[in-house]
């Protein structure tokens, strides 16, 4: 939910990047810088948490105090971007010689200096993506081990489960953002299209993967009707069993 919220803010502000001018444009550039760093930090936090959870030592972490854990993770996800953005903004406003960030300059509400953009945004982004990729690989390896140990699951069901699980992890861990570096350095049109499709719709993919699920449907059904799908299913099975029993009794008679 925190990742979705930061992505919503970042994507919305990105639509306004050419509209404001002056101080408002500077404020938008700083806020945009902060919101995108927060989004990537949440992806990194989720990646590390998932990598720990899918290890034998990390199973006990599920029993921790959820509120306290989320508070600590929120501090990490917001604190590190806040330090980077605050330092960058102070350096920009103090107008220190040979140091120029360029928030909101040249008519674009972003970081105008390419070198500064690479240093205060590109480098942190690359480091976070590197951590995400490592965590993604570790998580996949641990899931593969778990699926191999599950003898009761057929091979086809395992393959289907892996496709859904790996797809969800690929989206929520932000691994797809690696295409941004390939598109920027290679400057190939196909890579730019892949980058836009994979990352511009990240919020939609999260919605499909984590909201459009049977569990959410059951919760909504219980919320608005007061009954759950399990109760209805059980009632239907019971009624069907009774009908078959009555037919069997009539046949024996």
Buried (B, 14 or more C-beta within 10 A) or exposed (E): EBBBEBBEBBBEBBEEBEEBEEEEBBBBBBBBBBBBBBBBBBBBBBBBBBBBBBBEEBEEEEEEEEEEEBEEBBEBBBEBBBEBBEEBBEBBEEEEEEEBBBBBBEEEBBBBBEEBBBBBBBEBBBEBBEBBBEBBEBBBEBBEEEBEEEEEEEEEEBEEBBEEBBEBBBBBBBBBBBBBBBBEEEEEEEBBEBBEEBBEBBBEBBEBBBEEEEEEEBEEBBEEEEEBBEEEEEEEEEEEEEEEEEEEEEEEE
